[in-house]
Every structure is written in structure tokens, then in C-alpha cells.
Amino acid sequence: MTEAIIHPIGQLIESHYFELRSFARRKLRNATLAEDVVQEACLRVASARNEEIANPRAFLYRVVSNLVIDHQRKAQRHELVAEWSVDEVEIIDESADAERQLVARQRLALLSKAIAELPPRCRECFVLRRFDGLDYDEIARHMGISRNMVSKHLRLAIAHCARRVREGD
């Protein structure tokens, strides 16, 4: 019977895995995402050059912390893009001349049709955000999905609606 030889990096990761996951979960407020971040950190540490690390636990926390910050920045960028993209869709300007009002009404009809074409969960998410004014966390709670999934649904909806309105112009 042979015994498995555990690499020092493997021991390090194994001994701190659960506390790192708890740390990431507190920062991200999402257990699934925290698990992904910690796994990514472990892969990065395991594939790093074998250098002497003065404080391995602190090093692991730094890697996880950096990945958490990267994820938060990425999520913020996606929210900003989502907000900007939909707000740019011109609806109806009552003070505009008749031609511009007609174009705006046509765009509104295209947008309405595009929303109707969305998958049901994606459409629900979009309507809750754009028409009911709920924020990402409220939508996530209401729909029983993660904040990350809300972001994905909104990106899909916005891309689809923008494409359909562009096609109609």
C-alpha cells in the first residue's frame, strides 16, 4: 500500500481552505462565487513558482483578497454599462417635431417587441430593473437568484434590446 505524498502547497491550501472561503463569502455575500474565487486563488498559488514565502497564510489571503477586488470591480463595470446602455434608448420626446415623435414611437414598438422576445426569467429581471426600479439585490431576492445572475440576465436583455432597436433603425 502506497501513501499519497502531499505537496507543501497542497497542505497549505488544505489547512486554510475553509477560512479563506468564509473570508471570501463575507466580502462577496455569495457562497457560490466565494467558492469559485477561493478555487481560483488555490490554482494560482499552486501554479506559482516555488519561492520561499515568509507568511504563507497571509499570502493566500492576499491572493483571495485581490481576486475579490477584481470581481467587485468587474461587477461594478457591468452595472455601469447596463445602466448606460438602457438609458441611451430614446423613448418619446413630446416636445419633438412630428417626424422625431414618429421615429421614437417606432423605436418604442421595437423595444417592446424585443422585450417580449426575451426568455421569461431574463424578461422578468429586465422589467423589475427598468420599470419597477428595483436594484440588483432586490431583484436577486425577489427572483431567488444570485446578484451575479441578475447582472447576466440584464446584460443579455440589454444586448438583445439594443440589437433589435439598431436593426430597426
TIRO-2110 file (N, C-alpha, C; in Angstrom, 1 decimal):
// TIRO-2110
0.8, -1.2, 0.0, N, 1, A
0.0, 0.0, 0.0, CA, 1, A
0.9, 1.2, 0.0, C, 1, A
0.6, 2.1, -0.9, N, 2, A
1.4, 3.4, -1.0, CA, 2, A
0.7, 4.5, -0.4, C, 2, A
1.4, 5.4, 0.2, N, 3, A
0.8, 6.5, 0.8, CA, 3, A
0.9, 7.7, -0.1, C, 3, A
-0.1, 8.5, -0.2, N, 4, A
-0.1, 9.7, -1.1, CA, 4, A
0.9, 10.7, -0.5, C, 4, A
1.7, 11.3, -1.3, N, 5, A
2.6, 12.3, -0.8, CA, 5, A
1.9, 13.7, -1.1, C, 5, A
1.8, 14.4, -0.1, N, 6, A
1.1, 15.7, -0.2, CA, 6, A
2.2, 16.8, -0.3, C, 6, A
2.1, 17.6, -1.3, N, 7, A
3.0, 18.7, -1.6, CA, 7, A
2.7, 19.8, -0.5, C, 7, A
3.8, 20.5, -0.1, N, 8, A
3.6, 21.6, 0.9, CA, 8, A
2.6, 22.6, 0.5, C, 8, A
2.5, 22.9, -0.7, N, 9, A
1.5, 23.9, -1.2, CA, 9, A
0.1, 23.3, -1.0, C, 9, A
-0.1, 22.0, -1.3, N, 10, A
-1.3, 21.3, -1.1, CA, 10, A
-1.7, 21.3, 0.4, C, 10, A
-0.8, 21.1, 1.3, N, 11, A
-1.1, 21.2, 2.7, CA, 11, A
-1.5, 22.6, 3.2, C, 11, A
-0.8, 23.5, 2.6, N, 12, A
-1.1, 24.9, 2.9, CA, 12, A
-2.5, 25.3, 2.5, C, 12, A
-2.9, 24.9, 1.3, N, 13, A
-4.2, 25.2, 0.8, CA, 13, A
-5.2, 24.5, 1.6, C, 13, A
-5.0, 23.2, 1.9, N, 14, A
-5.9, 22.4, 2.6, CA, 14, A
-6.2, 22.9, 4.0, C, 14, A
-5.1, 23.4, 4.7, N, 15, A
-5.3, 23.8, 6.1, CA, 15, A
-6.0, 25.2, 6.2, C, 15, A
-6.0, 25.9, 5.1, N, 16, A
-6.7, 27.3, 5.2, CA, 16, A
-7.9, 27.4, 4.3, C, 16, A
-8.3, 26.4, 3.6, N, 17, A
-9.3, 26.5, 2.6, CA, 17, A
-10.6, 27.0, 3.1, C, 17, A
-11.1, 26.4, 4.2, N, 18, A
-12.4, 26.8, 4.8, CA, 18, A
-12.5, 28.2, 5.3, C, 18, A
-11.4, 28.6, 5.9, N, 19, A
-11.3, 30.0, 6.5, CA, 19, A
-11.2, 31.0, 5.3, C, 19, A
-10.5, 30.7, 4.2, N, 20, A
-10.5, 31.5, 3.1, CA, 20, A
-11.8, 31.6, 2.4, C, 20, A
-12.6, 30.5, 2.3, N, 21, A
-13.9, 30.5, 1.7, CA, 21, A
-14.8, 31.4, 2.6, C, 21, A
-14.7, 31.3, 3.9, N, 22, A
-15.6, 32.2, 4.7, CA, 22, A
-15.2, 33.6, 4.6, C, 22, A
-14.0, 33.9, 4.5, N, 23, A
-13.5, 35.3, 4.2, CA, 23, A
-14.1, 35.8, 2.9, C, 23, A
-14.0, 35.1, 1.8, N, 24, A
-14.5, 35.5, 0.5, CA, 24, A
-16.0, 35.6, 0.6, C, 24, A
-16.7, 34.7, 1.3, N, 25, A
-18.1, 34.8, 1.3, CA, 25, A
-18.6, 36.1, 2.0, C, 25, A
-17.9, 36.5, 3.1, N, 26, A
-18.2, 37.7, 3.8, CA, 26, A
-18.0, 38.9, 2.9, C, 26, A
-17.0, 38.9, 2.1, N, 27, A
-16.7, 40.0, 1.2, CA, 27, A
-17.7, 40.1, 0.0, C, 27, A
-18.0, 38.9, -0.6, N, 28, A
-18.8, 38.9, -1.8, CA, 28, A
-20.3, 38.7, -1.5, C, 28, A
-20.6, 38.2, -0.3, N, 29, A
-22.0, 37.9, 0.0, CA, 29, A
-22.7, 36.9, -0.9, C, 29, A
-21.9, 36.0, -1.4, N, 30, A
-22.4, 35.0, -2.3, CA, 30, A
-21.5, 33.7, -2.1, C, 30, A
-22.1, 32.6, -1.6, N, 31, A
-21.3, 31.4, -1.3, CA, 31, A
-20.7, 30.8, -2.5, C, 31, A
-21.5, 30.7, -3.6, N, 32, A
-21.0, 30.1, -4.8, CA, 32, A
-19.9, 30.8, -5.4, C, 32, A
-20.0, 32.1, -5.5, N, 33, A
-18.9, 33.0, -6.0, CA, 33, A
-17.7, 32.9, -5.1, C, 33, A
-17.9, 32.9, -3.8, N, 34, A
-16.8, 32.8, -2.9, CA, 34, A
-16.0, 31.5, -3.2, C, 34, A
-16.7, 30.4, -3.4, N, 35, A
-16.1, 29.1, -3.7, CA, 35, A
-15.2, 29.2, -4.9, C, 35, A
-15.8, 29.8, -6.0, N, 36, A
-15.1, 30.0, -7.2, CA, 36, A
-13.8, 30.8, -7.0, C, 36, A
-13.9, 31.9, -6.3, N, 37, A
-12.8, 32.8, -6.0, CA, 37, A
-11.6, 32.0, -5.3, C, 37, A
-12.0, 31.3, -4.3, N, 38, A
-11.0, 30.5, -3.5, CA, 38, A
-10.4, 29.5, -4.3, C, 38, A
-11.1, 28.8, -5.2, N, 39, A
-10.6, 27.8, -6.0, CA, 39, A
-9.6, 28.4, -7.0, C, 39, A
-10.0, 29.6, -7.6, N, 40, A
-9.1, 30.3, -8.5, CA, 40, A
-7.8, 30.7, -7.8, C, 40, A
-7.9, 31.1, -6.5, N, 41, A
-6.7, 31.5, -5.7, CA, 41, A
-5.8, 30.3, -5.5, C, 41, A
-6.4, 29.2, -5.2, N, 42, A
-5.7, 28.0, -5.0, CA, 42, A
-4.9, 27.5, -6.2, C, 42, A
-5.6, 27.6, -7.3, N, 43, A
-4.9, 27.3, -8.6, CA, 43, A
-3.7, 28.2, -8.9, C, 43, A
-3.9, 29.5, -8.6, N, 44, A
-2.9, 30.5, -8.9, CA, 44, A
-1.7, 30.2, -7.9, C, 44, A
-2.0, 29.9, -6.7, N, 45, A
-0.9, 29.7, -5.7, CA, 45, A
-0.2, 28.4, -6.1, C, 45, A
-0.9, 27.3, -6.5, N, 46, A
-0.3, 26.1, -6.8, CA, 46, A
0.5, 26.1, -8.0, C, 46, A
0.1, 27.0, -9.0, N, 47, A
0.9, 27.1, -10.2, CA, 47, A
2.0, 28.1, -10.2, C, 47, A
2.1, 28.8, -9.1, N, 48, A
3.2, 29.8, -8.9, CA, 48, A
4.5, 29.2, -8.8, C, 48, A
5.5, 30.0, -9.0, N, 49, A
6.9, 29.4, -8.8, CA, 49, A
7.1, 29.1, -7.4, C, 49, A
8.0, 28.1, -7.2, N, 50, A
8.3, 27.6, -5.8, CA, 50, A
9.3, 28.5, -5.2, C, 50, A
8.8, 29.6, -4.7, N, 51, A
9.6, 30.5, -3.9, CA, 51, A
9.3, 30.4, -2.4, C, 51, A
10.2, 30.8, -1.6, N, 52, A
10.0, 30.8, -0.2, CA, 52, A
9.1, 31.9, 0.2, C, 52, A
8.0, 31.6, 0.8, N, 53, A
7.0, 32.7, 1.2, CA, 53, A
7.1, 32.8, 2.7, C, 53, A
7.4, 34.0, 3.2, N, 54, A
7.6, 34.3, 4.6, CA, 54, A
6.4, 33.9, 5.4, C, 54, A
5.2, 34.4, 5.0, N, 55, A
4.0, 34.1, 5.7, CA, 55, A
2.9, 33.5, 4.7, C, 55, A
2.9, 32.2, 4.5, N, 56, A
2.0, 31.6, 3.5, CA, 56, A
0.6, 31.9, 3.7, C, 56, A
0.1, 31.9, 5.0, N, 57, A
-1.3, 32.2, 5.2, CA, 57, A
-1.7, 33.6, 4.7, C, 57, A
-0.8, 34.6, 5.1, N, 58, A
-1.1, 36.0, 4.6, CA, 58, A
-1.0, 36.1, 3.1, C, 58, A
-0.1, 35.3, 2.5, N, 59, A
0.0, 35.3, 1.1, CA, 59, A
-1.3, 34.8, 0.4, C, 59, A
-1.9, 33.7, 1.0, N, 60, A
-3.1, 33.2, 0.5, CA, 60, A
-4.3, 34.2, 0.6, C, 60, A
-4.3, 34.8, 1.8, N, 61, A
-5.3, 35.8, 2.0, CA, 61, A
-5.2, 37.0, 1.0, C, 61, A
-4.0, 37.4, 0.7, N, 62, A
-3.7, 38.5, -0.3, CA, 62, A
-4.2, 38.1, -1.6, C, 62, A
-3.9, 36.9, -2.1, N, 63, A
-4.4, 36.4, -3.4, CA, 63, A
-5.9, 36.4, -3.4, C, 63, A
-6.6, 35.8, -2.4, N, 64, A
-8.0, 35.8, -2.4, CA, 64, A
-8.6, 37.2, -2.4, C, 64, A
-8.0, 38.1, -1.6, N, 65, A
-8.5, 39.5, -1.5, CA, 65, A
-8.4, 40.2, -2.8, C, 65, A
-7.3, 40.0, -3.5, N, 66, A
-7.1, 40.6, -4.8, CA, 66, A
-8.1, 40.1, -5.8, C, 66, A
-8.4, 38.8, -5.8, N, 67, A
-9.5, 38.2, -6.7, CA, 67, A
-10.8, 38.8, -6.3, C, 67, A
-11.1, 38.9, -5.0, N, 68, A
-12.4, 39.5, -4.6, CA, 68, A
-12.5, 40.9, -5.2, C, 68, A
-11.5, 41.7, -5.0, N, 69, A
-11.5, 43.1, -5.5, CA, 69, A
-11.7, 43.1, -7.0, C, 69, A
-11.0, 42.2, -7.7, N, 70, A
-11.1, 42.1, -9.2, CA, 70, A
-12.6, 41.8, -9.6, C, 70, A
-13.2, 40.9, -8.9, N, 71, A
-14.6, 40.5, -9.2, CA, 71, A
-15.5, 41.7, -8.9, C, 71, A
-15.3, 42.4, -7.8, N, 72, A
-16.2, 43.5, -7.4, CA, 72, A
-16.0, 44.6, -8.5, C, 72, A
-14.8, 44.9, -8.9, N, 73, A
-14.6, 45.9, -10.0, CA, 73, A
-15.3, 45.5, -11.3, C, 73, A
-15.2, 44.3, -11.6, N, 74, A
-15.8, 43.8, -12.8, CA, 74, A
-17.4, 43.9, -12.7, C, 74, A
-17.9, 43.5, -11.6, N, 75, A
-19.4, 43.7, -11.4, CA, 75, A
-19.8, 45.1, -11.5, C, 75, A
-19.0, 46.0, -10.9, N, 76, A
-19.4, 47.5, -11.0, CA, 76, A
-19.4, 48.0, -12.4, C, 76, A
-18.4, 47.5, -13.2, N, 77, A
-18.3, 47.9, -14.6, CA, 77, A
-19.5, 47.4, -15.4, C, 77, A
-19.9, 46.2, -15.1, N, 78, A
-21.1, 45.6, -15.8, CA, 78, A
-22.3, 46.4, -15.5, C, 78, A
-22.5, 46.8, -14.2, N, 79, A
-23.6, 47.6, -13.8, CA, 79, A
-23.7, 48.9, -14.5, C, 79, A
-22.5, 49.6, -14.6, N, 80, A
-22.4, 50.9, -15.2, CA, 80, A
-22.8, 50.8, -16.7, C, 80, A
-22.3, 49.7, -17.3, N, 81, A
-22.6, 49.5, -18.8, CA, 81, A
-24.0, 49.2, -18.9, C, 81, A
-24.6, 48.4, -18.1, N, 82, A
-26.0, 48.1, -18.1, CA, 82, A
-26.9, 49.4, -18.0, C, 82, A
-26.6, 50.2, -17.0, N, 83, A
-27.3, 51.4, -16.8, CA, 83, A
-27.2, 52.3, -18.0, C, 83, A
-26.0, 52.5, -18.4, N, 84, A
-25.8, 53.5, -19.5, CA, 84, A
-26.5, 53.0, -20.8, C, 84, A
-26.4, 51.7, -21.1, N, 85, A
-26.9, 51.2, -22.4, CA, 85, A
-28.4, 51.4, -22.5, C, 85, A
-29.1, 51.1, -21.4, N, 86, A
-30.6, 51.2, -21.5, CA, 86, A
-31.0, 52.6, -21.4, C, 86, A
-30.4, 53.4, -20.7, N, 87, A
-30.7, 54.9, -20.6, CA, 87, A
-30.5, 55.6, -21.9, C, 87, A
-29.7, 55.1, -22.8, N, 88, A
-29.4, 55.7, -24.0, CA, 88, A
-30.6, 55.4, -25.1, C, 88, A
-31.4, 54.5, -24.8, N, 89, A
-32.5, 54.2, -25.7, CA, 89, A
-33.5, 55.4, -25.6, C, 89, A
-33.7, 56.1, -26.6, N, 90, A
-34.6, 57.2, -26.7, CA, 90, A
-36.0, 56.8, -26.8, C, 90, A
-36.9, 57.2, -25.9, N, 91, A
-38.3, 56.8, -26.0, CA, 91, A
-39.1, 57.8, -26.7, C, 91, A
-39.8, 58.6, -26.1, N, 92, A
-40.6, 59.6, -26.8, CA, 92, A
-40.4, 61.0, -26.2, C, 92, A
-40.0, 61.9, -27.0, N, 93, A
-39.9, 63.3, -26.6, CA, 93, A
-41.1, 64.1, -27.1, C, 93, A
-42.0, 64.4, -26.2, N, 94, A
-43.2, 65.1, -26.6, CA, 94, A
-43.0, 66.5, -27.2, C, 94, A
-41.9, 67.1, -26.9, N, 95, A
-41.6, 68.4, -27.4, CA, 95, A
-41.0, 68.3, -28.8, C, 95, A
-40.7, 67.2, -29.3, N, 96, A
-40.0, 67.0, -30.6, CA, 96, A
-41.0, 67.2, -31.7, C, 96, A
-40.5, 67.4, -32.9, N, 97, A
-41.3, 67.6, -34.1, CA, 97, A
-42.0, 66.2, -34.4, C, 97, A
-43.0, 66.3, -35.3, N, 98, A
-43.8, 65.1, -35.7, CA, 98, A
-42.9, 63.9, -36.2, C, 98, A
-41.9, 64.2, -37.0, N, 99, A
-41.0, 63.2, -37.5, CA, 99, A
-40.2, 62.5, -36.4, C, 99, A
-39.7, 63.2, -35.5, N, 100, A
-38.9, 62.6, -34.4, CA, 100, A
-39.9, 61.8, -33.5, C, 100, A
-41.1, 62.3, -33.3, N, 101, A
-42.0, 61.6, -32.5, CA, 101, A
-42.4, 60.2, -33.1, C, 101, A
-42.5, 60.2, -34.4, N, 102, A
-42.8, 59.0, -35.1, CA, 102, A
-41.7, 58.0, -35.0, C, 102, A
-40.5, 58.5, -35.2, N, 103, A
-39.3, 57.6, -35.0, CA, 103, A
-39.2, 57.1, -33.6, C, 103, A
-39.5, 57.9, -32.6, N, 104, A
-39.4, 57.5, -31.2, CA, 104, A
-40.5, 56.4, -31.0, C, 104, A
-41.7, 56.6, -31.5, N, 105, A
-42.8, 55.6, -31.3, CA, 105, A
-42.4, 54.3, -32.0, C, 105, A
-41.7, 54.4, -33.1, N, 106, A
-41.3, 53.2, -33.8, CA, 106, A
-40.2, 52.4, -33.0, C, 106, A
-39.3, 53.2, -32.4, N, 107, A
-38.3, 52.6, -31.5, CA, 107, A
-38.9, 52.0, -30.3, C, 107, A
-39.9, 52.7, -29.7, N, 108, A
-40.6, 52.1, -28.6, CA, 108, A
-41.3, 50.8, -28.9, C, 108, A
-41.9, 50.7, -30.1, N, 109, A
-42.6, 49.5, -30.6, CA, 109, A
-41.5, 48.4, -30.7, C, 109, A
-40.3, 48.7, -31.3, N, 110, A
-39.3, 47.8, -31.5, CA, 110, A
-38.8, 47.3, -30.1, C, 110, A
-38.6, 48.2, -29.2, N, 111, A
-38.1, 47.9, -27.8, CA, 111, A
-39.2, 47.0, -27.1, C, 111, A
-40.4, 47.3, -27.3, N, 112, A
-41.5, 46.5, -26.7, CA, 112, A
-41.5, 45.0, -27.2, C, 112, A
-41.3, 44.9, -28.5, N, 113, A
-41.2, 43.6, -29.2, CA, 113, A
-40.0, 42.9, -28.7, C, 113, A
-38.9, 43.6, -28.6, N, 114, A
-37.6, 42.9, -28.2, CA, 114, A
-37.7, 42.4, -26.8, C, 114, A
-38.4, 43.2, -25.9, N, 115, A
-38.6, 42.7, -24.5, CA, 115, A
-39.5, 41.5, -24.5, C, 115, A
-40.5, 41.4, -25.3, N, 116, A
-41.4, 40.3, -25.4, CA, 116, A
-40.6, 39.0, -25.9, C, 116, A
-39.6, 39.2, -26.7, N, 117, A
-38.8, 38.1, -27.2, CA, 117, A
-37.8, 37.5, -26.2, C, 117, A
-37.6, 38.2, -25.1, N, 118, A
-36.6, 37.7, -24.1, CA, 118, A
-37.1, 36.4, -23.4, C, 118, A
-36.2, 35.6, -23.0, N, 119, A
-36.6, 34.4, -22.2, CA, 119, A
-37.3, 34.9, -20.9, C, 119, A
-38.3, 34.1, -20.4, N, 120, A
-39.1, 34.6, -19.3, CA, 120, A
-38.4, 35.2, -18.1, C, 120, A
-37.4, 34.4, -17.6, N, 121, A
-36.6, 34.9, -16.4, CA, 121, A
-35.8, 36.2, -16.7, C, 121, A
-35.3, 36.2, -17.9, N, 122, A
-34.5, 37.4, -18.4, CA, 122, A
-35.4, 38.6, -18.5, C, 122, A
-36.6, 38.4, -19.1, N, 123, A
-37.6, 39.5, -19.2, CA, 123, A
-38.0, 40.0, -17.8, C, 123, A
-38.3, 39.0, -16.9, N, 124, A
-38.7, 39.4, -15.6, CA, 124, A
-37.7, 40.3, -14.9, C, 124, A
-36.4, 39.9, -15.0, N, 125, A
-35.3, 40.6, -14.4, CA, 125, A
-35.2, 42.0, -15.0, C, 125, A
-35.3, 42.1, -16.3, N, 126, A
-35.3, 43.4, -17.0, CA, 126, A
-36.4, 44.3, -16.6, C, 126, A
-37.6, 43.8, -16.5, N, 127, A
-38.8, 44.6, -16.2, CA, 127, A
-38.7, 45.1, -14.7, C, 127, A
-38.2, 44.2, -13.8, N, 128, A
-38.0, 44.6, -12.4, CA, 128, A
-37.0, 45.7, -12.3, C, 128, A
-36.0, 45.7, -13.1, N, 129, A
-35.0, 46.7, -13.0, CA, 129, A
-35.4, 48.0, -13.7, C, 129, A
-35.8, 47.9, -14.9, N, 130, A
-36.1, 49.1, -15.7, CA, 130, A
-37.5, 49.8, -15.5, C, 130, A
-38.5, 49.0, -15.2, N, 131, A
-39.8, 49.5, -15.0, CA, 131, A
-40.3, 49.6, -13.5, C, 131, A
-39.8, 48.7, -12.7, N, 132, A
-40.1, 48.7, -11.3, CA, 132, A
-39.1, 49.4, -10.5, C, 132, A
-37.9, 49.6, -11.0, N, 133, A
-36.8, 50.4, -10.4, CA, 133, A
-36.1, 49.6, -9.2, C, 133, A
-36.2, 48.3, -9.2, N, 134, A
-35.5, 47.6, -8.2, CA, 134, A
-34.0, 47.5, -8.4, C, 134, A
-33.3, 47.5, -7.3, N, 135, A
-31.8, 47.4, -7.5, CA, 135, A
-31.4, 45.9, -7.6, C, 135, A
-30.2, 45.6, -7.9, N, 136, A
-29.7, 44.3, -8.2, CA, 136, A
-30.0, 43.3, -7.0, C, 136, A
-29.8, 43.8, -5.8, N, 137, A
-30.0, 42.9, -4.6, CA, 137, A
-31.5, 42.6, -4.4, C, 137, A
-32.3, 43.6, -4.7, N, 138, A
-33.8, 43.4, -4.5, CA, 138, A
-34.3, 42.4, -5.6, C, 138, A
-33.8, 42.5, -6.8, N, 139, A
-34.2, 41.6, -7.9, CA, 139, A
-33.7, 40.2, -7.5, C, 139, A
-32.5, 40.1, -7.0, N, 140, A
-32.0, 38.8, -6.7, CA, 140, A
-32.8, 38.1, -5.6, C, 140, A
-33.2, 38.9, -4.6, N, 141, A
-34.1, 38.3, -3.5, CA, 141, A
-35.4, 38.0, -4.1, C, 141, A
-36.0, 38.8, -4.9, N, 142, A
-37.3, 38.6, -5.4, CA, 142, A
-37.4, 37.4, -6.3, C, 142, A
-36.4, 37.2, -7.2, N, 143, A
-36.4, 36.1, -8.1, CA, 143, A
-35.7, 34.8, -7.5, C, 143, A
-35.1, 34.9, -6.4, N, 144, A
-34.4, 33.8, -5.8, CA, 144, A
-33.2, 33.4, -6.6, C, 144, A
-32.4, 34.3, -7.1, N, 145, A
-31.2, 34.1, -7.8, CA, 145, A
-30.1, 34.9, -7.3, C, 145, A
-28.9, 34.6, -7.7, N, 146, A
-27.7, 35.4, -7.3, CA, 146, A
-27.7, 36.8, -7.9, C, 146, A
-27.0, 37.7, -7.3, N, 147, A
-26.7, 39.0, -7.8, CA, 147, A
-26.0, 38.9, -9.2, C, 147, A
-25.1, 38.0, -9.2, N, 148, A
-24.3, 37.7, -10.5, CA, 148, A
-25.3, 37.3, -11.6, C, 148, A
-26.3, 36.5, -11.3, N, 149, A
-27.2, 36.0, -12.3, CA, 149, A
-28.1, 37.2, -12.8, C, 149, A
-28.4, 38.1, -11.8, N, 150, A
-29.2, 39.3, -12.2, CA, 150, A
-28.4, 40.1, -13.2, C, 150, A
-27.1, 40.3, -13.0, N, 151, A
-26.2, 41.0, -13.9, CA, 151, A
-26.2, 40.3, -15.2, C, 151, A
-26.1, 39.0, -15.3, N, 152, A
-26.0, 38.3, -16.5, CA, 152, A
-27.4, 38.4, -17.3, C, 152, A
-28.5, 38.3, -16.6, N, 153, A
-29.8, 38.5, -17.3, CA, 153, A
-29.9, 39.9, -17.9, C, 153, A
-29.5, 40.9, -17.1, N, 154, A
-29.6, 42.3, -17.6, CA, 154, A
-28.7, 42.5, -18.8, C, 154, A
-27.5, 42.0, -18.7, N, 155, A
-26.6, 42.2, -19.9, CA, 155, A
-27.2, 41.5, -21.1, C, 155, A
-27.7, 40.3, -21.0, N, 156, A
-28.4, 39.7, -22.1, CA, 156, A
-29.5, 40.5, -22.6, C, 156, A
-30.4, 40.9, -21.7, N, 157, A
-31.6, 41.7, -22.1, CA, 157, A
-31.2, 43.0, -22.9, C, 157, A
-30.2, 43.7, -22.3, N, 158, A
-29.8, 45.0, -22.9, CA, 158, A
-29.2, 44.8, -24.3, C, 158, A
-28.3, 43.8, -24.4, N, 159, A
-27.7, 43.5, -25.7, CA, 159, A
-28.8, 43.1, -26.7, C, 159, A
-29.7, 42.3, -26.3, N, 160, A
-30.8, 41.9, -27.2, CA, 160, A
-31.6, 43.1, -27.7, C, 160, A
-32.0, 43.9, -26.7, N, 161, A
-32.9, 45.1, -27.0, CA, 161, A
-32.1, 46.1, -27.9, C, 161, A
-30.9, 46.3, -27.5, N, 162, A
-30.1, 47.3, -28.3, CA, 162, A
-29.9, 46.8, -29.8, C, 162, A
-29.7, 45.5, -29.9, N, 163, A
-29.5, 44.9, -31.2, CA, 163, A
-30.8, 45.0, -32.0, C, 163, A
-31.9, 44.7, -31.4, N, 164, A
-33.2, 44.8, -32.1, CA, 164, A
-33.6, 46.2, -32.5, C, 164, A
-33.3, 47.2, -31.6, N, 165, A
-33.6, 48.6, -32.0, CA, 165, A
-32.7, 49.1, -33.1, C, 165, A
-31.4, 48.7, -33.0, N, 166, A
-30.4, 49.0, -34.1, CA, 166, A
-30.9, 48.4, -35.4, C, 166, A
-31.3, 47.2, -35.4, N, 167, A
-31.8, 46.5, -36.7, CA, 167, A
-33.0, 47.3, -37.3, C, 167, A
-33.8, 47.8, -36.4, N, 168, A
-35.0, 48.5, -36.9, CA, 168, A
-34.7, 49.9, -37.4, C, 168, A
-33.6, 50.5, -37.0, N, 169, A
-33.3, 51.9, -37.5, CA, 169, A
-32.9, 52.0, -38.9, C, 169, A
END
